[in-house]
Amino acid sequence: GGSVSDNEITLTSGLLDKLEAGDSLMADKGFLLTTHCKQRQLELNIPPFLGKDTQLSAEDMVKTRRIASVRVHVERAMERLKNFHILDFIPSPYFPVANELVYVCAMLSNTLPNLIE
């Protein structure tokens, strides 16, 4: 089997259909679904990257800092979910309920103290 891209996972998961106009989506620079997001009036936040330039513009620096300040909390929330080591190895008989296992772990992580005060 081959690997599946983040773009394909996002499209086939139905995630974009669950979002509402004006919702914000955070992604990396390889996320190629700008058109899909625009059609649904979603805000797509991708950190600026240098490309050929040697320095980011002042506007791009502000955007990068804004995205990074939120991204750190997203990463912390994902780390909480990873701490449920039940997800480290899911035996094949449990594959049909893997989504439910992840969901339960996510709900349990929501019972932990707030990440942001």
All heavy atoms as an XYZ file, in Angstrom:
914
protein
N       0.810     -1.192      0.000
C       0.000      0.000      0.000
C       0.840      1.236      0.000
O       1.927      1.267      0.547
N       0.313      2.270     -0.626
C       0.994      3.555     -0.660
C       0.553      4.445      0.481
O      -0.354      4.111      1.238
N       1.210      5.564      0.578
C       0.841      6.503      1.634
C      -0.239      7.445      1.111
O      -0.394      7.637     -0.086
C       2.061      7.292      2.094
O       2.583      8.042      1.017
N      -0.968      8.016      2.019
C      -2.037      8.937      1.685
C      -1.627     10.318      2.178
O      -1.154     10.467      3.302
C      -3.366      8.504      2.340
C      -4.473      9.479      2.016
C      -3.742      7.094      1.920
N      -1.828     11.337      1.347
C      -1.421     12.691      1.722
C      -2.415     13.301      2.711
O      -3.568     12.882      2.808
C      -1.342     13.574      0.469
O      -2.647     13.850     -0.011
N      -1.940     14.310      3.435
C      -2.818     15.044      4.346
C      -3.992     15.655      3.583
O      -5.106     15.727      4.091
C      -2.044     16.157      5.064
C      -1.044     15.625      6.069
O      -1.150     14.440      6.449
O      -0.158     16.388      6.474
N      -3.720     16.091      2.360
C      -4.778     16.674      1.538
C      -5.879     15.657      1.265
O      -7.067     15.963      1.394
C      -4.204     17.187      0.213
C      -3.213     18.306      0.423
O      -3.477     19.248      1.151
N      -2.060     18.204     -0.198
N      -5.503     14.442      0.893
C      -6.484     13.391      0.604
C      -7.260     13.006      1.861
O      -8.470     12.806      1.818
C      -5.804     12.157      0.010
C      -5.448     12.315     -1.454
C      -6.667     12.559     -2.328
O      -7.680     11.850     -2.183
O      -6.609     13.468     -3.167
N      -6.554     12.894      2.971
C      -7.216     12.553      4.237
C      -8.255     13.620      4.579
O      -9.388     13.311      4.955
C      -6.191     12.411      5.382
C      -5.324     11.168      5.154
C      -6.887     12.349      6.736
C      -4.136     11.067      6.086
N      -7.878     14.878      4.416
C      -8.791     15.972      4.729
C     -10.026     15.938      3.836
O     -11.152     16.093      4.308
C      -8.070     17.330      4.593
O      -6.924     17.329      5.450
C      -8.971     18.484      4.976
N      -9.821     15.715      2.547
C     -10.951     15.680      1.613
C     -11.876     14.500      1.861
O     -13.099     14.647      1.879
C     -10.449     15.645      0.164
C      -9.900     16.952     -0.382
C      -9.317     16.745     -1.778
C     -10.985     18.024     -0.403
N     -11.303     13.318      2.063
C     -12.133     12.123      2.206
C     -12.741     11.987      3.601
O     -13.732     11.279      3.768
C     -11.348     10.838      1.872
O     -10.217     10.740      2.737
C     -10.890     10.839      0.424
N     -12.189     12.693      4.583
C     -12.707     12.586      5.947
C     -14.042     13.303      6.130
O     -14.780     13.021      7.060
C     -11.703     13.160      6.946
O     -11.656     14.574      6.826
N     -14.322     14.249      5.255
C     -15.540     15.039      5.412
C     -15.376     16.193      6.387
O     -16.346     16.890      6.706
N     -14.158     16.431      6.865
C     -13.904     17.507      7.821
C     -14.380     18.856      7.289
O     -15.062     19.605      7.992
C     -12.416     17.586      8.180
C     -12.004     18.797      9.013
C     -12.619     18.715     10.406
C     -10.506     18.918      9.100
N     -14.042     19.166      6.047
C     -14.396     20.474      5.505
C     -15.903     20.677      5.476
O     -16.387     21.809      5.612
C     -13.801     20.651      4.103
C     -12.270     20.653      4.015
C     -11.819     20.847      2.580
C     -11.650     21.696      4.923
N     -16.654     19.604      5.300
C     -18.117     19.697      5.276
C     -18.696     19.990      6.649
O     -19.829     20.458      6.763
C     -18.726     18.399      4.733
C     -18.309     18.135      3.296
O     -18.130     19.112      2.538
O     -18.153     16.954      2.938
N     -17.938     19.700      7.703
C     -18.411     19.937      9.065
C     -18.126     21.362      9.541
O     -18.668     21.807     10.546
C     -17.775     18.934     10.032
C     -18.194     17.495      9.754
C     -17.576     16.545     10.746
C     -17.837     15.107     10.431
N     -19.197     14.703     10.310
N     -17.277     22.067      8.805
C     -16.923     23.432      9.189
C     -17.926     24.417      8.596
O     -18.553     24.142      7.579
C     -15.505     23.754      8.716
C     -14.415     22.845      9.285
C     -13.074     23.154      8.644
C     -14.328     22.968     10.792
N     -18.055     25.560      9.245
C     -18.986     26.588      8.797
C     -18.216     27.765      8.224
O     -17.055     28.001      8.576
C     -19.838     27.062      9.976
C     -20.690     25.971     10.584
C     -21.447     26.443     11.815
O     -21.317     27.630     12.193
O     -22.164     25.615     12.391
N     -18.867     28.524      7.343
C     -18.263     29.724      6.766
C     -17.727     30.591      7.901
O     -18.392     30.782      8.915
C     -19.280     30.484      5.940
N     -16.494     31.066      7.736
C     -15.856     31.899      8.748
C     -14.974     31.115      9.709
O     -14.186     31.709     10.442
N     -15.099     29.762      9.725
C     -14.224     28.953     10.577
C     -12.792     29.054     10.073
O     -12.547     29.321      8.899
C     -14.663     27.490     10.581
C     -15.869     27.230     11.474
O     -16.261     28.134     12.224
O     -16.417     26.114     11.404
N     -11.858     28.830     10.966
C     -10.444     28.950     10.650
C      -9.783     27.577     10.694
O     -10.042     26.791     11.601
C      -9.779     29.887     11.656
O      -8.429     30.074     11.340
N      -8.944     27.310      9.723
C      -8.244     26.038      9.597
C      -6.751     26.325      9.605
O      -6.271     27.199      8.874
C      -8.658     25.394      8.274
C      -8.396     23.936      8.031
C      -9.187     23.090      9.012
C      -8.809     23.575      6.615
N      -5.985     25.637     10.450
C      -4.545     25.825     10.534
C      -3.856     24.664      9.825
O      -4.218     23.507     10.043
C      -4.113     25.875     11.999
C      -2.674     26.269     12.189
S      -2.172     26.308     13.928
C      -3.320     27.449     14.629
N      -2.881     24.971      8.968
C      -2.209     23.926      8.199
C      -0.763     24.328      7.931
O      -0.360     25.472      8.166
C      -2.941     23.693      6.885
N       0.012     23.365      7.415
C       1.386     23.630      7.009
C       1.420     24.050      5.543
O       0.428     23.907      4.819
C       2.252     22.385      7.219
C       2.510     22.112      8.693
O       2.626     23.088      9.462
O       2.603     20.934      9.068
N       2.601     24.482      5.085
C       2.705     25.036      3.737
C       2.402     24.033      2.621
O       2.061     24.434      1.535
C       4.074     25.670      3.509
C       5.239     24.691      3.516
C       6.538     25.427      3.304
C       7.711     24.474      3.339
N       8.964     25.166      3.134
N       2.457     22.741      2.897
C       2.160     21.751      1.868
C       0.678     21.477      1.689
O       0.276     20.656      0.883
N      -0.156     22.164      2.443
C      -1.601     21.949      2.394
C      -2.142     22.616      1.139
O      -2.104     23.828      0.994
C      -2.231     22.556      3.654
C      -3.632     22.091      3.921
C      -3.876     20.820      4.400
C      -4.701     22.931      3.710
C      -5.166     20.401      4.677
C      -5.988     22.529      3.974
C      -6.222     21.254      4.456
N      -2.636     21.821      0.210
C      -2.990     22.323     -1.111
C      -4.493     22.422     -1.340
O      -4.971     22.201     -2.444
C      -2.363     21.408     -2.175
C      -0.850     21.190     -2.033
C      -0.364     20.152     -3.021
C      -0.110     22.499     -2.209
N      -5.232     22.773     -0.323
C      -6.684     22.813     -0.443
C      -7.233     24.232     -0.353
O      -8.372     24.449      0.061
C      -7.322     21.919      0.613
C      -6.937     20.438      0.519
C      -7.554     19.649      1.653
C      -7.356     19.854     -0.817
N      -6.450     25.200     -0.795
C      -6.860     26.599     -0.734
C      -8.188     26.814     -1.447
O      -9.087     27.478     -0.929
C      -5.770     27.502     -1.359
O      -4.535     27.234     -0.698
C      -6.107     28.964     -1.215
N      -8.348     26.237     -2.631
C      -9.576     26.406     -3.418
C     -10.775     25.838     -2.673
O     -11.828     26.478     -2.602
C      -9.434     25.723     -4.794
O      -8.284     26.259     -5.448
C     -10.655     25.949     -5.640
N     -10.615     24.643     -2.099
C     -11.713     24.024     -1.347
C     -12.116     24.897     -0.155
O     -13.299     25.015      0.159
C     -11.318     22.629     -0.852
C     -11.120     21.644     -1.951
N     -12.160     20.974     -2.549
C     -10.000     21.221     -2.580
C     -11.693     20.177     -3.485
N     -10.375     20.311     -3.528
N     -11.124     25.489      0.502
C     -11.413     26.335      1.660
C     -12.114     27.624      1.230
O     -13.078     28.056      1.867
C     -10.129     26.652      2.423
S      -9.456     25.198      3.275
N     -11.660     28.217      0.146
C     -12.283     29.454     -0.344
C     -13.734     29.205     -0.740
O     -14.605     30.031     -0.463
C     -11.495     30.017     -1.533
C     -10.246     30.745     -1.134
C      -9.555     31.356     -2.326
C      -8.281     32.051     -1.883
N      -7.530     32.599     -3.022
N     -13.996     28.071     -1.397
C     -15.365     27.748     -1.806
C     -16.296     27.666     -0.602
O     -17.475     27.974     -0.703
C     -15.404     26.418     -2.559
C     -14.786     26.462     -3.926
C     -14.634     25.079     -4.541
O     -14.749     24.054     -3.874
N     -14.355     25.057     -5.841
N     -15.773     27.242      0.533
C     -16.580     27.082      1.753
C     -16.458     28.292      2.675
O     -16.942     28.282      3.796
C     -16.137     25.817      2.499
C     -16.498     24.539      1.768
C     -15.827     23.347      2.429
N     -16.271     22.088      1.903
C     -15.811     21.521      0.786
N     -14.879     22.134      0.068
N     -16.265     20.347      0.388
N     -15.761     29.326      2.221
C     -15.538     30.560      2.984
C     -14.854     30.272      4.325
O     -15.214     30.815      5.366
C     -16.850     31.316      3.191
C     -17.481     31.742      1.893
C     -18.823     32.408      2.094
O     -19.422     32.349      3.155
N     -19.303     33.072      1.054
N     -13.850     29.391      4.274
C     -13.057     29.060      5.446
C     -11.773     29.877      5.420
O     -11.197     30.101      4.362
C     -12.710     27.565      5.462
C     -13.878     26.597      5.443
C     -13.376     25.164      5.274
C     -14.705     26.729      6.700
N     -11.329     30.289      6.581
C     -10.052     30.994      6.679
C      -8.957     29.940      6.807
O      -8.985     29.109      7.705
C     -10.049     31.910      7.895
C      -8.764     32.683      8.035
C      -8.730     33.544      9.287
O      -9.757     33.659      9.969
O      -7.640     34.073      9.580
N      -8.006     29.962      5.900
C      -6.898     29.008      5.921
C      -5.652     29.724      6.410
O      -5.196     30.688      5.799
C      -6.677     28.428      4.518
C      -5.584     27.384      4.363
C      -5.842     26.195      5.291
C      -5.511     26.917      2.921
N      -5.121     29.280      7.539
C      -3.932     29.889      8.144
C      -2.733     28.995      7.908
O      -2.602     27.940      8.523
C      -4.133     30.095      9.643
C      -5.108     31.199      9.919
O      -4.821     32.347      9.626
N      -6.270     30.852     10.441
N      -1.877     29.427      7.001
C      -0.633     28.720      6.695
C       0.507     29.689      6.972
O       0.494     30.814      6.469
C      -0.603     28.261      5.219
C      -1.746     27.294      4.955
C       0.741     27.628      4.881
C      -1.870     26.848      3.507
N       1.490     29.270      7.774
C       2.598     30.186      8.050
C       3.319     30.578      6.756
O       3.518     29.747      5.879
C       3.535     29.372      8.948
C       2.743     28.213      9.432
C       1.665     27.975      8.430
N       3.685     31.854      6.642
C       4.449     32.292      5.472
C       5.810     31.589      5.448
O       6.335     31.190      6.485
C       4.653     33.791      5.707
C       3.690     34.170      6.770
C       3.407     32.940      7.565
N       6.360     31.430      4.271
C       7.695     30.849      4.160
C       8.517     31.711      3.222
O       7.990     32.474      2.416
C       7.642     29.386      3.714
C       6.852     29.138      2.468
C       7.480     28.997      1.242
C       5.461     29.038      2.509
C       6.752     28.771      0.092
C       4.728     28.800      1.363
C       5.374     28.676      0.146
N       9.833     31.585      3.345
C      10.734     32.495      2.643
C      10.736     32.328      1.129
O      10.724     33.306      0.405
C      12.162     32.327      3.178
C      12.408     32.864      4.579
C      13.814     32.534      5.031
C      12.185     34.363      4.611
N      10.773     31.117      0.641
C      10.919     30.931     -0.799
C      12.268     31.474     -1.248
O      13.306     31.127     -0.694
N      12.261     32.400     -2.201
C      13.512     32.978     -2.726
C      14.028     34.128     -1.857
O      15.190     34.491     -1.924
C      13.281     33.507     -4.142
C      12.906     32.448     -5.142
C      12.626     33.069     -6.491
C      11.958     32.067     -7.411
N      11.481     32.685     -8.636
N      13.136     34.699     -1.048
C      13.526     35.842     -0.220
C      14.445     35.407      0.917
O      14.437     34.266      1.340
C      12.292     36.525      0.366
C      11.368     37.072     -0.709
O      11.870     37.458     -1.772
O      10.141     37.099     -0.477
N      15.217     36.348      1.409
C      16.121     36.044      2.519
C      15.527     36.454      3.855
O      16.060     36.105      4.891
C      17.476     36.758      2.333
O      17.240     38.167      2.229
C      18.192     36.251      1.102
N      14.418     37.225      3.802
C      13.824     37.710      5.036
C      12.318     37.875      4.843
O      11.862     38.291      3.784
C      14.461     39.058      5.393
C      14.079     39.578      6.742
C      14.892     40.811      7.096
O      15.974     41.035      6.562
N      14.380     41.615      7.993
N      11.562     37.554      5.891
C      10.112     37.754      5.837
C       9.787     39.241      5.928
O      10.505     40.002      6.586
C       9.433     37.041      6.999
C       9.405     35.519      6.984
C       8.815     34.993      8.291
C       8.619     34.999      5.807
N       8.691     39.637      5.304
C       8.235     41.019      5.431
C       7.713     41.230      6.846
O       7.437     40.274      7.576
C       7.114     41.294      4.419
O       5.958     40.547      4.763
N       7.545     42.484      7.228
C       7.026     42.793      8.571
C       5.633     42.188      8.742
O       5.313     41.637      9.801
C       6.987     44.303      8.780
N       4.811     42.248      7.702
C       3.461     41.683      7.755
C       3.506     40.164      7.943
O       2.755     39.597      8.743
C       2.711     42.018      6.465
C       1.299     41.507      6.411
C       0.618     41.841      5.087
O       0.892     42.918      4.524
O      -0.190     41.013      4.633
N       4.420     39.506      7.219
C       4.560     38.053      7.353
C       5.105     37.662      8.719
O       4.745     36.618      9.265
C       5.456     37.487      6.248
C       4.748     37.381      4.911
O       3.502     37.497      4.891
O       5.431     37.178      3.891
N       5.963     38.510      9.301
C       6.482     38.242     10.654
C       5.342     38.262     11.673
O       5.260     37.393     12.536
C       7.539     39.283     11.039
C       8.844     39.148     10.294
S       9.812     37.770     10.905
C      10.387     38.434     12.445
N       4.450     39.237     11.550
C       3.312     39.341     12.466
C       2.404     38.127     12.290
O       1.960     37.523     13.275
C       2.532     40.659     12.224
C       1.216     40.666     12.974
C       3.389     41.852     12.623
N       2.147     37.747     11.045
C       1.289     36.587     10.766
C       1.909     35.311     11.335
O       1.227     34.489     11.942
C       1.072     36.450      9.264
C       0.124     35.337      8.893
C      -0.127     35.268      7.389
C      -1.109     34.149      7.077
N      -1.368     34.029      5.647
N       3.211     35.152     11.162
C       3.911     33.972     11.671
C       3.811     33.901     13.193
O       3.540     32.838     13.754
C       5.389     33.990     11.234
O       5.441     33.969      9.814
C       6.156     32.813     11.791
N       4.013     35.016     13.860
C       3.920     35.043     15.323
C       2.503     34.728     15.795
O       2.311     34.016     16.782
C       4.354     36.408     15.859
C       5.845     36.598     15.827
C       6.258     37.849     16.597
N       7.667     38.099     16.396
C       8.165     39.170     15.804
N       7.368     40.120     15.373
N       9.459     39.312     15.652
N       1.502     35.259     15.088
C       0.106     35.026     15.467
C      -0.236     33.544     15.341
O      -0.827     32.949     16.241
C      -0.814     35.863     14.575
C      -2.279     35.783     14.932
C      -3.112     36.688     14.031
N      -2.913     36.379     12.631
C      -3.684     35.564     11.922
N      -4.718     34.991     12.486
N      -3.444     35.329     10.663
N       0.172     32.933     14.237
C      -0.095     31.508     14.019
C       0.656     30.669     15.049
O       0.107     29.742     15.635
C       0.272     31.095     12.580
C      -0.700     31.749     11.589
C       0.263     29.583     12.421
C      -0.316     31.582     10.125
N       1.918     31.017     15.316
C       2.729     30.248     16.273
C       2.150     30.326     17.681
O       2.187     29.342     18.424
C       4.166     30.747     16.260
N       1.581     31.476     18.040
C       1.039     31.624     19.394
C      -0.175     30.727     19.613
O      -0.442     30.292     20.725
C       0.678     33.080     19.680
O      -0.456     33.469     18.931
N      -0.908     30.426     18.552
C      -2.051     29.521     18.649
C      -1.592     28.080     18.470
O      -2.048     27.177     19.169
C      -3.117     29.892     17.599
C      -4.244     28.881     17.590
C      -3.643     31.288     17.838
N      -0.678     27.878     17.557
C      -0.222     26.532     17.231
C       0.364     25.806     18.446
O       0.202     24.605     18.600
C       0.799     26.579     16.098
C       1.177     25.215     15.598
C       2.156     25.310     14.429
N       2.261     24.006     13.849
C       1.850     23.692     12.636
N       1.319     24.607     11.873
N       1.978     22.475     12.189
N       1.019     26.533     19.326
C       1.615     25.911     20.505
C       0.531     25.247     21.350
O       0.725     24.168     21.896
C       2.455     26.922     21.323
C       1.599     28.005     21.939
C       3.266     26.213     22.386
N      -0.648     25.857     21.421
C      -1.744     25.270     22.190
C      -2.325     24.047     21.486
O      -2.696     23.065     22.139
C      -2.828     26.311     22.454
C      -2.320     27.477     23.238
N      -1.807     27.356     24.511
C      -2.215     28.783     22.920
C      -1.420     28.548     24.940
N      -1.660     29.427     23.999
N      -2.381     24.094     20.171
C      -2.841     22.933     19.398
C      -1.895     21.764     19.622
O      -2.321     20.631     19.865
C      -2.950     23.271     17.890
C      -3.245     22.028     17.069
C      -4.010     24.339     17.653
N      -0.596     22.024     19.561
C       0.401     20.978     19.784
C       0.295     20.403     21.194
O       0.417     19.193     21.386
C       1.814     21.515     19.540
C       2.088     21.951     18.109
C       2.089     20.791     17.124
O       2.312     19.630     17.529
O       1.850     21.056     15.930
N       0.038     21.253     22.168
C      -0.106     20.779     23.551
C      -1.336     19.894     23.694
O      -1.306     18.882     24.396
C      -0.170     21.967     24.511
C       1.176     22.676     24.636
C       1.087     23.941     25.446
N       0.692     23.662     26.821
C       0.131     24.562     27.613
N      -0.098     25.783     27.182
N      -0.197     24.247     28.848
N      -2.430     20.258     23.030
C      -3.647     19.437     23.079
C      -3.416     18.091     22.406
O      -3.859     17.048     22.902
C      -4.799     20.180     22.406
N      -2.700     18.087     21.297
C      -2.398     16.827     20.614
C      -1.492     15.952     21.471
O      -1.648     14.727     21.486
C      -1.775     17.119     19.247
C      -2.772     17.737     18.281
S      -2.051     18.292     16.733
C      -1.565     16.759     16.021
N      -0.576     16.561     22.185
C       0.313     15.811     23.079
C      -0.491     15.136     24.186
O      -0.223     13.990     24.545
C       1.381     16.732     23.675
C       2.406     16.019     24.514
C       3.216     14.981     23.759
O       3.485     15.187     22.569
O       3.567     13.945     24.361
N      -1.487     15.817     24.700
C      -2.351     15.209     25.713
C      -3.003     13.943     25.173
O      -3.093     12.937     25.861
C      -3.450     16.179     26.136
C      -3.013     17.205     27.112
C      -4.206     18.026     27.521
N      -3.875     18.849     28.666
C      -4.743     19.630     29.282
N      -5.980     19.701     28.879
N      -4.357     20.345     30.307
N      -3.478     14.008     23.947
C      -4.134     12.848     23.338
C      -3.140     11.699     23.168
O      -3.459     10.544     23.427
C      -4.743     13.238     21.997
C      -5.572     12.192     21.281
C      -6.719     11.703     22.153
C      -6.102     12.745     19.978
N      -1.910     12.030     22.778
C      -0.879     10.999     22.604
C      -0.495     10.339     23.924
O      -0.004      9.211     23.933
C       0.362     11.602     21.948
C       0.158     11.998     20.513
C       1.408     12.674     19.966
C       1.180     13.212     18.579
N       2.355     13.924     18.088
N      -0.728     11.048     25.031
C      -0.378     10.489     26.336
C      -1.268      9.328     26.748
O      -0.968      8.626     27.699
C      -0.395     11.576     27.414
C       0.821     12.467     27.321
O       1.863     12.065     26.822
N       0.680     13.690     27.773
N      -2.376      9.123     26.050
C      -3.200      7.942     26.282
C      -2.563      6.816     25.480
O      -2.848      6.614     24.310
C      -4.655      8.176     25.837
C      -5.396      9.081     26.763
C      -5.515     10.433     26.493
C      -5.969      8.579     27.923
C      -6.201     11.265     27.348
C      -6.654      9.415     28.795
C      -6.768     10.765     28.504
N      -1.673      6.105     26.094
C      -0.862      5.120     25.387
C      -1.664      3.930     24.862
O      -1.126      3.074     24.178
C       0.313      4.676     26.262
C       1.280      5.794     26.492
N       2.155      6.221     25.529
C       1.471      6.605     27.563
C       2.866      7.231     25.993
N       2.465      7.484     27.232
N      -2.954      3.906     25.144
C      -3.817      2.882     24.554
C      -3.781      3.001     23.023
O      -4.005      2.044     22.300
C      -5.272      2.998     25.081
C      -6.105      1.798     24.643
C      -5.919      4.299     24.618
C      -7.490      1.765     25.260
N      -3.451      4.208     22.547
C      -3.420      4.447     21.101
C      -2.080      4.077     20.466
O      -1.947      4.125     19.248
C      -3.736      5.918     20.810
C      -5.087      6.411     21.328
C      -5.241      7.903     21.082
C      -6.217      5.638     20.692
N      -1.082      3.707     21.279
C       0.226      3.342     20.735
C       0.146      2.098     19.859
O       0.852      1.983     18.868
C       1.239      3.102     21.857
C       1.623      4.380     22.568
O       1.292      5.465     22.068
O       2.243      4.284     23.644
N      -0.690      1.176     20.272
C      -0.839     -0.063     19.500
C      -2.286     -0.523     19.622
O      -2.751     -0.817     20.720
C       0.095     -1.160     20.016
C      -0.133     -2.481     19.345
C       0.285     -2.691     18.040
C      -0.800     -3.497     20.002
C       0.052     -3.897     17.415
C      -1.029     -4.710     19.381
C      -0.610     -4.916     18.080
N      -2.959     -0.537     18.514
C      -4.342     -1.010     18.495
C      -4.347     -2.360     17.789
O      -4.049     -2.432     16.596
C      -5.277     -0.015     17.779
C      -5.243      1.331     18.512
C      -6.703     -0.568     17.705
C      -6.013      2.434     17.831
N      -4.637     -3.438     18.511
C      -4.656     -4.769     17.886
C      -5.684     -4.816     16.740
O      -6.716     -4.153     16.792
C      -5.062     -5.701     19.031
C      -4.790     -4.937     20.282
C      -4.962     -3.488     19.930
N      -5.377     -5.588     15.732
C      -6.230     -5.638     14.541
C      -7.699     -5.939     14.828
O      -8.565     -5.387     14.134
C      -5.664     -6.609     13.508
O      -5.537     -7.897     14.049
N      -8.045     -6.763     15.836
C      -9.489     -6.967     16.080
C     -10.221     -5.680     16.471
O     -11.428     -5.584     16.338
C      -9.532     -7.970     17.231
C      -8.216     -8.664     17.199
C      -7.235     -7.645     16.683
N      -9.463     -4.669     16.940
C     -10.076     -3.408     17.359
C     -10.063     -2.335     16.268
O     -10.545     -1.220     16.492
C      -9.395     -2.879     18.628
C      -9.640     -3.778     19.820
C      -8.655     -4.658     20.243
C     -10.849     -3.760     20.479
C      -8.883     -5.502     21.316
C     -11.084     -4.600     21.561
C     -10.096     -5.470     21.968
O     -10.321     -6.310     23.028
N      -9.532     -2.640     15.094
C      -9.513     -1.665     14.001
C     -10.901     -1.101     13.703
O     -11.036      0.104     13.478
C      -8.907     -2.259     12.730
C      -7.406     -2.406     12.770
C      -6.752     -3.032     11.726
C      -6.645     -1.942     13.831
C      -5.373     -3.193     11.739
C      -5.265     -2.101     13.851
C      -4.631     -2.718     12.799
N     -11.947     -1.925     13.704
C     -13.275     -1.371     13.400
C     -13.758     -0.305     14.385
O     -14.616      0.500     14.050
C     -14.203     -2.595     13.433
C     -13.305     -3.755     13.176
C     -11.987     -3.389     13.811
N     -13.203     -0.290     15.590
C     -13.623      0.701     16.587
C     -12.498      1.685     16.922
O     -12.565      2.390     17.934
C     -14.156      0.023     17.876
C     -15.436     -0.744     17.600
C     -13.101     -0.861     18.513
N     -11.482      1.760     16.074
C     -10.340      2.652     16.332
C     -10.788      4.106     16.448
O     -10.311      4.835     17.326
C      -9.283      2.496     15.240
N     -11.701      4.548     15.590
C     -12.183      5.931     15.676
C     -12.831      6.206     17.026
O     -12.633      7.276     17.612
C     -13.186      6.224     14.553
C     -12.510      6.371     13.214
O     -11.316      6.620     13.122
N     -13.285      6.209     12.158
N     -13.604      5.238     17.507
C     -14.258      5.411     18.794
C     -13.235      5.464     19.938
O     -13.399      6.221     20.892
C     -15.283      4.292     19.047
C     -16.541      4.415     18.203
C     -16.403      3.877     16.788
O     -15.298      3.415     16.400
O     -17.392      3.928     16.054
N     -12.162      4.673     19.839
C     -11.109      4.714     20.853
C     -10.455      6.094     20.898
O     -10.227      6.654     21.979
C     -10.054      3.643     20.588
C     -10.462      2.199     20.830
C      -9.386      1.245     20.330
C     -10.723      1.972     22.313
N     -10.156      6.642     19.731
C      -9.548      7.973     19.669
C     -10.520      9.004     20.238
O     -10.127      9.888     21.013
C      -9.147      8.330     18.219
C      -8.705      9.778     18.119
C      -8.049      7.395     17.730
N     -11.789      8.881     19.883
C     -12.807      9.815     20.370
C     -12.883      9.795     21.899
O     -12.905     10.845     22.541
C     -14.162      9.466     19.756
C     -15.285     10.378     20.193
C     -15.467     11.614     19.590
C     -16.151     10.003     21.214
C     -16.481     12.461     19.987
C     -17.176     10.839     21.622
C     -17.338     12.066     21.007
O     -18.339     12.889     21.413
N     -12.910      8.607     22.486
C     -12.984      8.484     23.946
C     -11.747      9.114     24.585
O     -11.850      9.856     25.575
C     -13.158      7.013     24.381
C     -12.937      6.852     25.879
C     -14.533      6.497     23.976
N     -10.581      8.857     24.021
C      -9.354      9.456     24.567
C      -9.395     10.979     24.456
O      -8.966     11.689     25.374
C      -8.123      8.889     23.866
S      -7.808      7.156     24.265
N      -9.921     11.489     23.350
C     -10.035     12.939     23.177
C     -10.990     13.527     24.211
O     -10.706     14.577     24.809
C     -10.504     13.267     21.769
N     -12.101     12.851     24.439
C     -13.059     13.335     25.441
C     -12.448     13.288     26.839
O     -12.640     14.208     27.639
C     -14.351     12.524     25.398
C     -15.183     12.720     24.140
S     -15.681     14.438     23.898
C     -14.572     14.945     22.589
N     -11.698     12.235     27.149
C     -11.028     12.151     28.451
C     -10.006     13.280     28.613
O      -9.866     13.858     29.692
C     -10.358     10.786     28.626
C     -11.309      9.609     28.844
C     -10.540      8.294     28.780
C     -12.040      9.748     30.175
N      -9.292     13.600     27.535
C      -8.302     14.677     27.634
C      -8.984     16.020     27.874
O      -8.391     16.923     28.469
C      -7.411     14.723     26.389
O      -8.132     15.188     25.273
N     -10.249     16.142     27.452
C     -10.992     17.383     27.699
C     -11.373     17.554     29.165
O     -11.773     18.643     29.565
C     -12.254     17.434     26.827
C     -11.936     17.743     25.387
O     -10.890     18.291     25.076
N     -12.839     17.377     24.498
N     -11.264     16.491     29.945
C     -11.577     16.602     31.375
C     -10.375     17.085     32.183
O     -10.510     17.369     33.369
C     -12.057     15.247     31.943
O     -10.974     14.303     31.908
C     -13.252     14.711     31.178
N      -9.218     17.173     31.549
C      -7.998     17.641     32.214
C      -8.073     19.160     32.393
O      -8.880     19.838     31.738
C      -6.772     17.237     31.392
C      -6.556     15.731     31.241
C      -5.439     15.453     30.251
C      -6.266     15.085     32.581
N      -7.233     19.723     33.242
C      -7.245     21.187     33.429
C      -7.047     21.914     32.102
O      -6.396     21.404     31.185
C      -6.062     21.427     34.382
C      -5.879     20.129     35.100
C      -6.260     19.069     34.113
N      -7.579     23.123     32.020
C      -7.482     23.936     30.805
C      -6.029     24.168     30.402
O      -5.160     24.343     31.250
C      -8.153     25.292     31.020
C      -9.648     25.193     31.192
O     -10.266     24.222     30.754
N     -10.225     26.177     31.823
N      -5.808     24.182     29.087
C      -4.473     24.495     28.564
C      -4.216     26.000     28.635
O      -3.096     26.449     28.786
C      -4.348     24.038     27.116
C      -4.241     22.537     26.898
C      -4.357     22.195     25.416
C      -2.937     22.011     27.455
N      -5.273     26.776     28.480
C      -5.152     28.237     28.454
C      -6.012     28.803     29.576
O      -7.164     28.428     29.723
C      -5.646     28.806     27.114
C      -4.915     28.172     25.946
C      -5.498     30.311     27.082
C      -5.513     28.514     24.604
N      -5.451     29.665     30.363
C      -6.198     30.306     31.463
C      -6.839     31.568     30.976
O      -6.409     32.271     30.166
C      -5.279     30.594     32.644
C      -4.768     29.337     33.314
C      -5.863     28.480     33.950
O      -6.826     29.047     34.489
O      -5.738     27.256     33.883
